[in-house]
Amino acid sequence: MTTAQGPVLQLPGSYVGRLDLGSVEVPYVDLQNVPHVLHKLDIDGAEYVYDRSFPVKGGSALMPDAVAELLAAGRKLIVGERGERYYLFLA
């Protein structure tokens, strides 16, 4: 699927795993085989839009706090991993 903002990756919910961030576990998808960074994910009809990214090494120490803030604000999110980065998508 493609939108005005670029392609949307559609995945069934069975592709979603869990990522342990220490203080919280969050939904996770492996995007290593996706040929480019995406703006949107569609998982079983729920649309997630790219918000920000974090390096897997080093900067990922900041990610748990950012995720905790988003969850505390009632946001629904999913984390994708591609290359050396984690990508946060918000519903």
PDB file of N, CA, C and O in Angstrom, chain B, residues numbered from 101:
ATOM      1  N   MET B 101       0.851  -1.178   0.000  1.00  0.00           N
ATOM      2  CA  MET B 101       0.000   0.000   0.000  1.00  0.00           C
ATOM      3  C   MET B 101       0.893   1.237   0.000  1.00  0.00           C
ATOM      4  O   MET B 101       1.970   1.225   0.596  1.00  0.00           O
ATOM      5  N   THR B 102       0.455   2.296  -0.660  1.00  0.00           N
ATOM      6  CA  THR B 102       1.199   3.548  -0.705  1.00  0.00           C
ATOM      7  C   THR B 102       0.255   4.692  -0.367  1.00  0.00           C
ATOM      8  O   THR B 102      -0.895   4.713  -0.804  1.00  0.00           O
ATOM      9  N   THR B 103       0.754   5.646   0.418  1.00  0.00           N
ATOM     10  CA  THR B 103      -0.012   6.846   0.732  1.00  0.00           C
ATOM     11  C   THR B 103       0.729   8.042   0.155  1.00  0.00           C
ATOM     12  O   THR B 103       1.794   7.884  -0.442  1.00  0.00           O
ATOM     13  N   ALA B 104       0.180   9.224   0.326  1.00  0.00           N
ATOM     14  CA  ALA B 104       0.838  10.439  -0.154  1.00  0.00           C
ATOM     15  C   ALA B 104       2.182  10.638   0.547  1.00  0.00           C
ATOM     16  O   ALA B 104       3.055  11.325   0.017  1.00  0.00           O
ATOM     17  N   GLN B 105       2.358  10.053   1.723  1.00  0.00           N
ATOM     18  CA  GLN B 105       3.594  10.210   2.479  1.00  0.00           C
ATOM     19  C   GLN B 105       4.541   9.030   2.279  1.00  0.00           C
ATOM     20  O   GLN B 105       5.566   8.951   2.957  1.00  0.00           O
ATOM     21  N   GLY B 106       4.230   8.127   1.382  1.00  0.00           N
ATOM     22  CA  GLY B 106       5.111   7.000   1.112  1.00  0.00           C
ATOM     23  C   GLY B 106       4.436   5.672   1.381  1.00  0.00           C
ATOM     24  O   GLY B 106       3.245   5.610   1.689  1.00  0.00           O
ATOM     25  N   PRO B 107       5.219   4.609   1.259  1.00  0.00           N
ATOM     26  CA  PRO B 107       4.658   3.268   1.418  1.00  0.00           C
ATOM     27  C   PRO B 107       4.251   2.960   2.855  1.00  0.00           C
ATOM     28  O   PRO B 107       4.817   3.487   3.813  1.00  0.00           O
ATOM     29  N   VAL B 108       3.271   2.106   2.968  1.00  0.00           N
ATOM     30  CA  VAL B 108       2.802   1.620   4.263  1.00  0.00           C
ATOM     31  C   VAL B 108       3.067   0.118   4.285  1.00  0.00           C
ATOM     32  O   VAL B 108       2.656  -0.597   3.371  1.00  0.00           O
ATOM     33  N   LEU B 109       3.739  -0.354   5.300  1.00  0.00           N
ATOM     34  CA  LEU B 109       3.992  -1.779   5.427  1.00  0.00           C
ATOM     35  C   LEU B 109       2.831  -2.405   6.176  1.00  0.00           C
ATOM     36  O   LEU B 109       2.534  -2.018   7.306  1.00  0.00           O
ATOM     37  N   GLN B 110       2.178  -3.367   5.552  1.00  0.00           N
ATOM     38  CA  GLN B 110       1.066  -4.069   6.172  1.00  0.00           C
ATOM     39  C   GLN B 110       1.557  -5.406   6.701  1.00  0.00           C
ATOM     40  O   GLN B 110       2.147  -6.196   5.964  1.00  0.00           O
ATOM     41  N   LEU B 111       1.312  -5.654   7.978  1.00  0.00           N
ATOM     42  CA  LEU B 111       1.742  -6.893   8.627  1.00  0.00           C
ATOM     43  C   LEU B 111       0.605  -7.487   9.432  1.00  0.00           C
ATOM     44  O   LEU B 111      -0.194  -6.754  10.014  1.00  0.00           O
ATOM     45  N   PRO B 112       0.526  -8.811   9.471  1.00  0.00           N
ATOM     46  CA  PRO B 112      -0.442  -9.439  10.380  1.00  0.00           C
ATOM     47  C   PRO B 112       0.100  -9.371  11.810  1.00  0.00           C
ATOM     48  O   PRO B 112       1.311  -9.307  12.023  1.00  0.00           O
ATOM     49  N   GLY B 113      -0.787  -9.387  12.757  1.00  0.00           N
ATOM     50  CA  GLY B 113      -0.403  -9.326  14.166  1.00  0.00           C
ATOM     51  C   GLY B 113       0.532 -10.444  14.589  1.00  0.00           C
ATOM     52  O   GLY B 113       1.256 -10.304  15.575  1.00  0.00           O
ATOM     53  N   SER B 114       0.527 -11.551  13.858  1.00  0.00           N
ATOM     54  CA  SER B 114       1.399 -12.673  14.211  1.00  0.00           C
ATOM     55  C   SER B 114       2.877 -12.331  14.023  1.00  0.00           C
ATOM     56  O   SER B 114       3.733 -13.061  14.523  1.00  0.00           O
ATOM     57  N   TYR B 115       3.203 -11.250  13.323  1.00  0.00           N
ATOM     58  CA  TYR B 115       4.588 -10.825  13.128  1.00  0.00           C
ATOM     59  C   TYR B 115       5.098  -9.987  14.297  1.00  0.00           C
ATOM     60  O   TYR B 115       6.286  -9.672  14.359  1.00  0.00           O
ATOM     61  N   VAL B 116       4.229  -9.631  15.205  1.00  0.00           N
ATOM     62  CA  VAL B 116       4.599  -8.755  16.316  1.00  0.00           C
ATOM     63  C   VAL B 116       5.102  -9.589  17.483  1.00  0.00           C
ATOM     64  O   VAL B 116       4.438 -10.515  17.948  1.00  0.00           O
ATOM     65  N   GLY B 117       6.301  -9.232  17.941  1.00  0.00           N
ATOM     66  CA  GLY B 117       6.878  -9.870  19.113  1.00  0.00           C
ATOM     67  C   GLY B 117       6.929  -8.880  20.264  1.00  0.00           C
ATOM     68  O   GLY B 117       6.162  -7.918  20.302  1.00  0.00           O
ATOM     69  N   ARG B 118       7.830  -9.120  21.194  1.00  0.00           N
ATOM     70  CA  ARG B 118       7.977  -8.243  22.358  1.00  0.00           C
ATOM     71  C   ARG B 118       9.448  -7.858  22.496  1.00  0.00           C
ATOM     72  O   ARG B 118      10.333  -8.675  22.241  1.00  0.00           O
ATOM     73  N   LEU B 119       9.706  -6.619  22.897  1.00  0.00           N
ATOM     74  CA  LEU B 119      11.047  -6.122  23.160  1.00  0.00           C
ATOM     75  C   LEU B 119      11.113  -5.718  24.625  1.00  0.00           C
ATOM     76  O   LEU B 119      10.334  -4.879  25.079  1.00  0.00           O
ATOM     77  N   ASP B 120      12.038  -6.312  25.358  1.00  0.00           N
ATOM     78  CA  ASP B 120      12.215  -6.020  26.782  1.00  0.00           C
ATOM     79  C   ASP B 120      13.149  -4.828  26.934  1.00  0.00           C
ATOM     80  O   ASP B 120      14.320  -4.894  26.561  1.00  0.00           O
ATOM     81  N   LEU B 121      12.621  -3.738  27.484  1.00  0.00           N
ATOM     82  CA  LEU B 121      13.416  -2.533  27.711  1.00  0.00           C
ATOM     83  C   LEU B 121      13.870  -2.420  29.160  1.00  0.00           C
ATOM     84  O   LEU B 121      14.330  -1.360  29.585  1.00  0.00           O
ATOM     85  N   GLY B 122      13.745  -3.487  29.909  1.00  0.00           N
ATOM     86  CA  GLY B 122      14.139  -3.475  31.317  1.00  0.00           C
ATOM     87  C   GLY B 122      12.957  -3.206  32.213  1.00  0.00           C
ATOM     88  O   GLY B 122      12.517  -4.091  32.947  1.00  0.00           O
ATOM     89  N   SER B 123      12.436  -1.996  32.165  1.00  0.00           N
ATOM     90  CA  SER B 123      11.312  -1.632  33.030  1.00  0.00           C
ATOM     91  C   SER B 123       9.956  -1.917  32.381  1.00  0.00           C
ATOM     92  O   SER B 123       8.926  -1.906  33.055  1.00  0.00           O
ATOM     93  N   VAL B 124       9.960  -2.170  31.077  1.00  0.00           N
ATOM     94  CA  VAL B 124       8.707  -2.400  30.361  1.00  0.00           C
ATOM     95  C   VAL B 124       8.996  -3.233  29.103  1.00  0.00           C
ATOM     96  O   VAL B 124      10.083  -3.157  28.531  1.00  0.00           O
ATOM     97  N   GLU B 125       8.011  -4.020  28.689  1.00  0.00           N
ATOM     98  CA  GLU B 125       8.076  -4.714  27.405  1.00  0.00           C
ATOM     99  C   GLU B 125       7.128  -4.017  26.448  1.00  0.00           C
ATOM    100  O   GLU B 125       6.028  -3.614  26.826  1.00  0.00           O
ATOM    101  N   VAL B 126       7.565  -3.880  25.204  1.00  0.00           N
ATOM    102  CA  VAL B 126       6.749  -3.199  24.198  1.00  0.00           C
ATOM    103  C   VAL B 126       6.623  -4.078  22.954  1.00  0.00           C
ATOM    104  O   VAL B 126       7.468  -4.940  22.714  1.00  0.00           O
ATOM    105  N   PRO B 127       5.569  -3.861  22.165  1.00  0.00           N
ATOM    106  CA  PRO B 127       5.434  -4.589  20.909  1.00  0.00           C
ATOM    107  C   PRO B 127       6.606  -4.254  19.985  1.00  0.00           C
ATOM    108  O   PRO B 127       7.097  -3.125  19.971  1.00  0.00           O
ATOM    109  N   TYR B 128       7.046  -5.258  19.211  1.00  0.00           N
ATOM    110  CA  TYR B 128       8.260  -5.139  18.400  1.00  0.00           C
ATOM    111  C   TYR B 128       8.084  -5.849  17.066  1.00  0.00           C
ATOM    112  O   TYR B 128       7.492  -6.926  16.999  1.00  0.00           O
ATOM    113  N   VAL B 129       8.602  -5.239  16.005  1.00  0.00           N
ATOM    114  CA  VAL B 129       8.663  -5.899  14.701  1.00  0.00           C
ATOM    115  C   VAL B 129      10.075  -5.758  14.137  1.00  0.00           C
ATOM    116  O   VAL B 129      10.718  -4.718  14.274  1.00  0.00           O
ATOM    117  N   ASP B 130      10.532  -6.822  13.506  1.00  0.00           N
ATOM    118  CA  ASP B 130      11.842  -6.839  12.868  1.00  0.00           C
ATOM    119  C   ASP B 130      11.676  -6.296  11.453  1.00  0.00           C
ATOM    120  O   ASP B 130      10.955  -6.875  10.640  1.00  0.00           O
ATOM    121  N   LEU B 131      12.340  -5.189  11.164  1.00  0.00           N
ATOM    122  CA  LEU B 131      12.238  -4.551   9.848  1.00  0.00           C
ATOM    123  C   LEU B 131      13.529  -4.701   9.051  1.00  0.00           C
ATOM    124  O   LEU B 131      13.744  -3.961   8.091  1.00  0.00           O
ATOM    125  N   GLN B 132      14.391  -5.641   9.427  1.00  0.00           N
ATOM    126  CA  GLN B 132      15.696  -5.796   8.782  1.00  0.00           C
ATOM    127  C   GLN B 132      15.580  -6.047   7.283  1.00  0.00           C
ATOM    128  O   GLN B 132      16.427  -5.581   6.521  1.00  0.00           O
ATOM    129  N   ASN B 133      14.566  -6.764   6.845  1.00  0.00           N
ATOM    130  CA  ASN B 133      14.441  -7.104   5.426  1.00  0.00           C
ATOM    131  C   ASN B 133      13.616  -6.109   4.624  1.00  0.00           C
ATOM    132  O   ASN B 133      13.370  -6.320   3.436  1.00  0.00           O
ATOM    133  N   VAL B 134      13.189  -5.031   5.262  1.00  0.00           N
ATOM    134  CA  VAL B 134      12.440  -3.987   4.560  1.00  0.00           C
ATOM    135  C   VAL B 134      13.460  -3.113   3.821  1.00  0.00           C
ATOM    136  O   VAL B 134      14.424  -2.658   4.436  1.00  0.00           O
ATOM    137  N   PRO B 135      13.275  -2.870   2.530  1.00  0.00           N
ATOM    138  CA  PRO B 135      14.311  -2.180   1.746  1.00  0.00           C
ATOM    139  C   PRO B 135      14.538  -0.709   2.091  1.00  0.00           C
ATOM    140  O   PRO B 135      15.559  -0.145   1.697  1.00  0.00           O
ATOM    141  N   HIS B 136      13.630  -0.082   2.802  1.00  0.00           N
ATOM    142  CA  HIS B 136      13.801   1.328   3.163  1.00  0.00           C
ATOM    143  C   HIS B 136      13.042   1.625   4.454  1.00  0.00           C
ATOM    144  O   HIS B 136      12.177   0.859   4.879  1.00  0.00           O
ATOM    145  N   VAL B 137      13.387   2.742   5.056  1.00  0.00           N
ATOM    146  CA  VAL B 137      12.698   3.154   6.278  1.00  0.00           C
ATOM    147  C   VAL B 137      11.286   3.588   5.912  1.00  0.00           C
ATOM    148  O   VAL B 137      11.074   4.273   4.911  1.00  0.00           O
ATOM    149  N   LEU B 138      10.340   3.187   6.720  1.00  0.00           N
ATOM    150  CA  LEU B 138       8.932   3.448   6.438  1.00  0.00           C
ATOM    151  C   LEU B 138       8.390   4.596   7.270  1.00  0.00           C
ATOM    152  O   LEU B 138       8.894   4.896   8.352  1.00  0.00           O
ATOM    153  N   HIS B 139       7.360   5.226   6.748  1.00  0.00           N
ATOM    154  CA  HIS B 139       6.667   6.282   7.488  1.00  0.00           C
ATOM    155  C   HIS B 139       5.499   5.701   8.288  1.00  0.00           C
ATOM    156  O   HIS B 139       5.159   6.206   9.358  1.00  0.00           O
ATOM    157  N   LYS B 140       4.883   4.629   7.755  1.00  0.00           N
ATOM    158  CA  LYS B 140       3.708   4.055   8.417  1.00  0.00           C
ATOM    159  C   LYS B 140       3.747   2.539   8.419  1.00  0.00           C
ATOM    160  O   LYS B 140       4.267   1.906   7.500  1.00  0.00           O
ATOM    161  N   LEU B 141       3.181   1.977   9.476  1.00  0.00           N
ATOM    162  CA  LEU B 141       2.951   0.533   9.572  1.00  0.00           C
ATOM    163  C   LEU B 141       1.457   0.316   9.747  1.00  0.00           C
ATOM    164  O   LEU B 141       0.788   1.092  10.430  1.00  0.00           O
ATOM    165  N   ASP B 142       0.941  -0.723   9.140  1.00  0.00           N
ATOM    166  CA  ASP B 142      -0.444  -1.130   9.348  1.00  0.00           C
ATOM    167  C   ASP B 142      -0.399  -2.558   9.873  1.00  0.00           C
ATOM    168  O   ASP B 142       0.002  -3.480   9.164  1.00  0.00           O
ATOM    169  N   ILE B 143      -0.813  -2.729  11.113  1.00  0.00           N
ATOM    170  CA  ILE B 143      -0.791  -4.049  11.722  1.00  0.00           C
ATOM    171  C   ILE B 143      -2.214  -4.429  12.083  1.00  0.00           C
ATOM    172  O   ILE B 143      -2.813  -3.872  13.002  1.00  0.00           O
ATOM    173  N   ASP B 144      -2.743  -5.396  11.335  1.00  0.00           N
ATOM    174  CA  ASP B 144      -4.125  -5.846  11.508  1.00  0.00           C
ATOM    175  C   ASP B 144      -5.105  -4.676  11.505  1.00  0.00           C
ATOM    176  O   ASP B 144      -6.051  -4.654  12.293  1.00  0.00           O
ATOM    177  N   GLY B 145      -4.882  -3.706  10.625  1.00  0.00           N
ATOM    178  CA  GLY B 145      -5.790  -2.576  10.488  1.00  0.00           C
ATOM    179  C   GLY B 145      -5.509  -1.397  11.404  1.00  0.00           C
ATOM    180  O   GLY B 145      -6.140  -0.350  11.265  1.00  0.00           O
ATOM    181  N   ALA B 146      -4.576  -1.543  12.338  1.00  0.00           N
ATOM    182  CA  ALA B 146      -4.188  -0.426  13.219  1.00  0.00           C
ATOM    183  C   ALA B 146      -3.008   0.294  12.568  1.00  0.00           C
ATOM    184  O   ALA B 146      -1.990  -0.326  12.262  1.00  0.00           O
ATOM    185  N   GLU B 147      -3.147   1.595  12.361  1.00  0.00           N
ATOM    186  CA  GLU B 147      -2.104   2.367  11.696  1.00  0.00           C
ATOM    187  C   GLU B 147      -1.168   3.007  12.715  1.00  0.00           C
ATOM    188  O   GLU B 147      -1.606   3.638  13.677  1.00  0.00           O
ATOM    189  N   TYR B 148       0.124   2.832  12.482  1.00  0.00           N
ATOM    190  CA  TYR B 148       1.164   3.419  13.313  1.00  0.00           C
ATOM    191  C   TYR B 148       2.002   4.337  12.433  1.00  0.00           C
ATOM    192  O   TYR B 148       2.357   3.973  11.312  1.00  0.00           O
ATOM    193  N   VAL B 149       2.317   5.525  12.939  1.00  0.00           N
ATOM    194  CA  VAL B 149       3.075   6.517  12.185  1.00  0.00           C
ATOM    195  C   VAL B 149       4.426   6.726  12.874  1.00  0.00           C
ATOM    196  O   VAL B 149       4.513   6.793  14.100  1.00  0.00           O
ATOM    197  N   TYR B 150       5.482   6.828  12.052  1.00  0.00           N
ATOM    198  CA  TYR B 150       6.832   7.037  12.570  1.00  0.00           C
ATOM    199  C   TYR B 150       6.880   8.286  13.456  1.00  0.00           C
ATOM    200  O   TYR B 150       6.328   9.331  13.110  1.00  0.00           O
ATOM    201  N   ASP B 151       7.552   8.156  14.604  1.00  0.00           N
ATOM    202  CA  ASP B 151       7.709   9.283  15.521  1.00  0.00           C
ATOM    203  C   ASP B 151       9.171   9.690  15.672  1.00  0.00           C
ATOM    204  O   ASP B 151       9.505  10.863  15.505  1.00  0.00           O
ATOM    205  N   ARG B 152      10.047   8.732  15.987  1.00  0.00           N
ATOM    206  CA  ARG B 152      11.465   9.029  16.196  1.00  0.00           C
ATOM    207  C   ARG B 152      12.260   7.737  16.214  1.00  0.00           C
ATOM    208  O   ARG B 152      11.695   6.643  16.217  1.00  0.00           O
ATOM    209  N   SER B 153      13.594   7.878  16.226  1.00  0.00           N
ATOM    210  CA  SER B 153      14.431   6.686  16.263  1.00  0.00           C
ATOM    211  C   SER B 153      15.554   6.854  17.280  1.00  0.00           C
ATOM    212  O   SER B 153      15.868   7.960  17.721  1.00  0.00           O
ATOM    213  N   PHE B 154      16.145   5.719  17.636  1.00  0.00           N
ATOM    214  CA  PHE B 154      17.246   5.670  18.590  1.00  0.00           C
ATOM    215  C   PHE B 154      18.278   4.677  18.079  1.00  0.00           C
ATOM    216  O   PHE B 154      17.912   3.661  17.489  1.00  0.00           O
ATOM    217  N   PRO B 155      19.570   4.951  18.294  1.00  0.00           N
ATOM    218  CA  PRO B 155      20.565   3.954  17.926  1.00  0.00           C
ATOM    219  C   PRO B 155      20.428   2.720  18.807  1.00  0.00           C
ATOM    220  O   PRO B 155      20.105   2.831  19.990  1.00  0.00           O
ATOM    221  N   VAL B 156      20.672   1.556  18.240  1.00  0.00           N
ATOM    222  CA  VAL B 156      20.580   0.324  19.019  1.00  0.00           C
ATOM    223  C   VAL B 156      21.643   0.326  20.112  1.00  0.00           C
ATOM    224  O   VAL B 156      21.362  -0.053  21.249  1.00  0.00           O
ATOM    225  N   LYS B 157      22.854   0.748  19.781  1.00  0.00           N
ATOM    226  CA  LYS B 157      23.940   0.790  20.765  1.00  0.00           C
ATOM    227  C   LYS B 157      24.121   2.207  21.275  1.00  0.00           C
ATOM    228  O   LYS B 157      24.097   3.162  20.499  1.00  0.00           O
ATOM    229  N   GLY B 158      24.300   2.339  22.576  1.00  0.00           N
ATOM    230  CA  GLY B 158      24.567   3.653  23.163  1.00  0.00           C
ATOM    231  C   GLY B 158      23.309   4.462  23.413  1.00  0.00           C
ATOM    232  O   GLY B 158      22.838   4.529  24.548  1.00  0.00           O
ATOM    233  N   GLY B 159      22.759   5.072  22.387  1.00  0.00           N
ATOM    234  CA  GLY B 159      21.591   5.933  22.533  1.00  0.00           C
ATOM    235  C   GLY B 159      20.331   5.204  22.956  1.00  0.00           C
ATOM    236  O   GLY B 159      19.368   5.821  23.409  1.00  0.00           O
ATOM    237  N   SER B 160      20.344   3.883  22.804  1.00  0.00           N
ATOM    238  CA  SER B 160      19.147   3.149  23.199  1.00  0.00           C
ATOM    239  C   SER B 160      18.913   3.212  24.700  1.00  0.00           C
ATOM    240  O   SER B 160      17.845   2.830  25.178  1.00  0.00           O
ATOM    241  N   ALA B 161      19.905   3.692  25.447  1.00  0.00           N
ATOM    242  CA  ALA B 161      19.716   3.887  26.880  1.00  0.00           C
ATOM    243  C   ALA B 161      18.667   4.976  27.129  1.00  0.00           C
ATOM    244  O   ALA B 161      18.047   5.001  28.193  1.00  0.00           O
ATOM    245  N   LEU B 162      18.467   5.859  26.176  1.00  0.00           N
ATOM    246  CA  LEU B 162      17.465   6.924  26.292  1.00  0.00           C
ATOM    247  C   LEU B 162      16.067   6.446  25.944  1.00  0.00           C
ATOM    248  O   LEU B 162      15.076   7.040  26.369  1.00  0.00           O
ATOM    249  N   MET B 163      15.989   5.378  25.175  1.00  0.00           N
ATOM    250  CA  MET B 163      14.701   4.915  24.669  1.00  0.00           C
ATOM    251  C   MET B 163      13.723   4.491  25.768  1.00  0.00           C
ATOM    252  O   MET B 163      12.546   4.839  25.672  1.00  0.00           O
ATOM    253  N   PRO B 164      14.143   3.758  26.808  1.00  0.00           N
ATOM    254  CA  PRO B 164      13.165   3.365  27.828  1.00  0.00           C
ATOM    255  C   PRO B 164      12.438   4.547  28.475  1.00  0.00           C
ATOM    256  O   PRO B 164      11.240   4.465  28.746  1.00  0.00           O
ATOM    257  N   ASP B 165      13.161   5.646  28.722  1.00  0.00           N
ATOM    258  CA  ASP B 165      12.511   6.818  29.308  1.00  0.00           C
ATOM    259  C   ASP B 165      11.508   7.443  28.342  1.00  0.00           C
ATOM    260  O   ASP B 165      10.413   7.837  28.744  1.00  0.00           O
ATOM    261  N   ALA B 166      11.885   7.533  27.069  1.00  0.00           N
ATOM    262  CA  ALA B 166      10.969   8.093  26.070  1.00  0.00           C
ATOM    263  C   ALA B 166       9.726   7.225  25.937  1.00  0.00           C
ATOM    264  O   ALA B 166       8.610   7.737  25.852  1.00  0.00           O
ATOM    265  N   VAL B 167       9.921   5.910  25.920  1.00  0.00           N
ATOM    266  CA  VAL B 167       8.787   4.979  25.816  1.00  0.00           C
ATOM    267  C   VAL B 167       7.897   5.101  27.050  1.00  0.00           C
ATOM    268  O   VAL B 167       6.673   5.129  26.927  1.00  0.00           O
ATOM    269  N   ALA B 168       8.496   5.173  28.231  1.00  0.00           N
ATOM    270  CA  ALA B 168       7.719   5.310  29.469  1.00  0.00           C
ATOM    271  C   ALA B 168       6.875   6.578  29.443  1.00  0.00           C
ATOM    272  O   ALA B 168       5.720   6.558  29.871  1.00  0.00           O
ATOM    273  N   GLU B 169       7.433   7.681  28.948  1.00  0.00           N
ATOM    274  CA  GLU B 169       6.674   8.934  28.852  1.00  0.00           C
ATOM    275  C   GLU B 169       5.490   8.792  27.900  1.00  0.00           C
ATOM    276  O   GLU B 169       4.387   9.252  28.198  1.00  0.00           O
ATOM    277  N   LEU B 170       5.720   8.159  26.765  1.00  0.00           N
ATOM    278  CA  LEU B 170       4.644   7.964  25.792  1.00  0.00           C
ATOM    279  C   LEU B 170       3.536   7.076  26.359  1.00  0.00           C
ATOM    280  O   LEU B 170       2.351   7.372  26.204  1.00  0.00           O
ATOM    281  N   LEU B 171       3.933   5.993  27.014  1.00  0.00           N
ATOM    282  CA  LEU B 171       2.936   5.099  27.606  1.00  0.00           C
ATOM    283  C   LEU B 171       2.160   5.789  28.728  1.00  0.00           C
ATOM    284  O   LEU B 171       0.952   5.594  28.862  1.00  0.00           O
ATOM    285  N   ALA B 172       2.850   6.589  29.527  1.00  0.00           N
ATOM    286  CA  ALA B 172       2.184   7.334  30.609  1.00  0.00           C
ATOM    287  C   ALA B 172       1.178   8.340  30.051  1.00  0.00           C
ATOM    288  O   ALA B 172       0.176   8.651  30.693  1.00  0.00           O
ATOM    289  N   ALA B 173       1.457   8.843  28.850  1.00  0.00           N
ATOM    290  CA  ALA B 173       0.544   9.786  28.199  1.00  0.00           C
ATOM    291  C   ALA B 173      -0.594   9.066  27.478  1.00  0.00           C
ATOM    292  O   ALA B 173      -1.433   9.704  26.841  1.00  0.00           O
ATOM    293  N   GLY B 174      -0.620   7.724  27.581  1.00  0.00           N
ATOM    294  CA  GLY B 174      -1.699   6.960  26.971  1.00  0.00           C
ATOM    295  C   GLY B 174      -1.491   6.627  25.509  1.00  0.00           C
ATOM    296  O   GLY B 174      -2.430   6.208  24.832  1.00  0.00           O
ATOM    297  N   ARG B 175      -0.277   6.806  25.009  1.00  0.00           N
ATOM    298  CA  ARG B 175      -0.005   6.520  23.602  1.00  0.00           C
ATOM    299  C   ARG B 175       0.221   5.029  23.387  1.00  0.00           C
ATOM    300  O   ARG B 175       0.800   4.349  24.233  1.00  0.00           O
ATOM    301  N   LYS B 176      -0.238   4.536  22.256  1.00  0.00           N
ATOM    302  CA  LYS B 176      -0.013   3.152  21.850  1.00  0.00           C
ATOM    303  C   LYS B 176       1.152   3.174  20.870  1.00  0.00           C
ATOM    304  O   LYS B 176       1.160   3.980  19.938  1.00  0.00           O
ATOM    305  N   LEU B 177       2.142   2.294  21.068  1.00  0.00           N
ATOM    306  CA  LEU B 177       3.319   2.332  20.223  1.00  0.00           C
ATOM    307  C   LEU B 177       3.795   0.945  19.844  1.00  0.00           C
ATOM    308  O   LEU B 177       3.391  -0.059  20.429  1.00  0.00           O
ATOM    309  N   ILE B 178       4.663   0.919  18.854  1.00  0.00           N
ATOM    310  CA  ILE B 178       5.344  -0.299  18.449  1.00  0.00           C
ATOM    311  C   ILE B 178       6.760   0.110  18.056  1.00  0.00           C
ATOM    312  O   ILE B 178       6.972   1.188  17.501  1.00  0.00           O
ATOM    313  N   VAL B 179       7.722  -0.757  18.347  1.00  0.00           N
ATOM    314  CA  VAL B 179       9.118  -0.502  18.020  1.00  0.00           C
ATOM    315  C   VAL B 179       9.526  -1.409  16.865  1.00  0.00           C
ATOM    316  O   VAL B 179       9.265  -2.612  16.883  1.00  0.00           O
ATOM    317  N   GLY B 180      10.164  -0.820  15.868  1.00  0.00           N
ATOM    318  CA  GLY B 180      10.729  -1.581  14.767  1.00  0.00           C
ATOM    319  C   GLY B 180      12.238  -1.475  14.813  1.00  0.00           C
ATOM    320  O   GLY B 180      12.778  -0.438  15.198  1.00  0.00           O
ATOM    321  N   GLU B 181      12.921  -2.535  14.425  1.00  0.00           N
ATOM    322  CA  GLU B 181      14.380  -2.503  14.378  1.00  0.00           C
ATOM    323  C   GLU B 181      14.841  -2.728  12.950  1.00  0.00           C
ATOM    324  O   GLU B 181      14.415  -3.672  12.284  1.00  0.00           O
ATOM    325  N   ARG B 182      15.721  -1.843  12.489  1.00  0.00           N
ATOM    326  CA  ARG B 182      16.281  -1.960  11.141  1.00  0.00           C
ATOM    327  C   ARG B 182      17.689  -1.398  11.173  1.00  0.00           C
ATOM    328  O   ARG B 182      17.910  -0.272  11.620  1.00  0.00           O
ATOM    329  N   GLY B 183      18.638  -2.188  10.697  1.00  0.00           N
ATOM    330  CA  GLY B 183      20.026  -1.745  10.732  1.00  0.00           C
ATOM    331  C   GLY B 183      20.470  -1.551  12.175  1.00  0.00           C
ATOM    332  O   GLY B 183      20.289  -2.431  13.016  1.00  0.00           O
ATOM    333  N   GLU B 184      21.040  -0.413  12.444  1.00  0.00           N
ATOM    334  CA  GLU B 184      21.547  -0.099  13.786  1.00  0.00           C
ATOM    335  C   GLU B 184      20.624   0.846  14.548  1.00  0.00           C
ATOM    336  O   GLU B 184      21.069   1.561  15.446  1.00  0.00           O
ATOM    337  N   ARG B 185      19.320   0.852  14.188  1.00  0.00           N
ATOM    338  CA  ARG B 185      18.394   1.786  14.838  1.00  0.00           C
ATOM    339  C   ARG B 185      17.101   1.094  15.242  1.00  0.00           C
ATOM    340  O   ARG B 185      16.645   0.142  14.610  1.00  0.00           O
ATOM    341  N   TYR B 186      16.533   1.617  16.322  1.00  0.00           N
ATOM    342  CA  TYR B 186      15.167   1.291  16.730  1.00  0.00           C
ATOM    343  C   TYR B 186      14.287   2.440  16.259  1.00  0.00           C
ATOM    344  O   TYR B 186      14.642   3.608  16.420  1.00  0.00           O
ATOM    345  N   TYR B 187      13.149   2.110  15.681  1.00  0.00           N
ATOM    346  CA  TYR B 187      12.204   3.127  15.189  1.00  0.00           C
ATOM    347  C   TYR B 187      10.924   3.027  15.994  1.00  0.00           C
ATOM    348  O   TYR B 187      10.350   1.945  16.118  1.00  0.00           O
ATOM    349  N   LEU B 188      10.464   4.157  16.549  1.00  0.00           N
ATOM    350  CA  LEU B 188       9.207   4.192  17.292  1.00  0.00           C
ATOM    351  C   LEU B 188       8.094   4.672  16.369  1.00  0.00           C
ATOM    352  O   LEU B 188       8.219   5.690  15.688  1.00  0.00           O
ATOM    353  N   PHE B 189       7.007   3.914  16.366  1.00  0.00           N
ATOM    354  CA  PHE B 189       5.805   4.255  15.611  1.00  0.00           C
ATOM    355  C   PHE B 189       4.658   4.384  16.603  1.00  0.00           C
ATOM    356  O   PHE B 189       4.505   3.548  17.494  1.00  0.00           O
ATOM    357  N   LEU B 190       3.861   5.419  16.454  1.00  0.00           N
ATOM    358  CA  LEU B 190       2.736   5.681  17.353  1.00  0.00           C
ATOM    359  C   LEU B 190       1.401   5.502  16.641  1.00  0.00           C
ATOM    360  O   LEU B 190       1.247   5.871  15.476  1.00  0.00           O
ATOM    361  N   ALA B 191       0.434   4.928  17.364  1.00  0.00           N
ATOM    362  CA  ALA B 191      -0.918   4.773  16.821  1.00  0.00           C
ATOM    363  C   ALA B 191      -1.713   6.025  17.123  1.00  0.00           C
ATOM    364  O   ALA B 191      -2.885   6.116  16.757  1.00  0.00           O
TER     365      ALA B 191
END
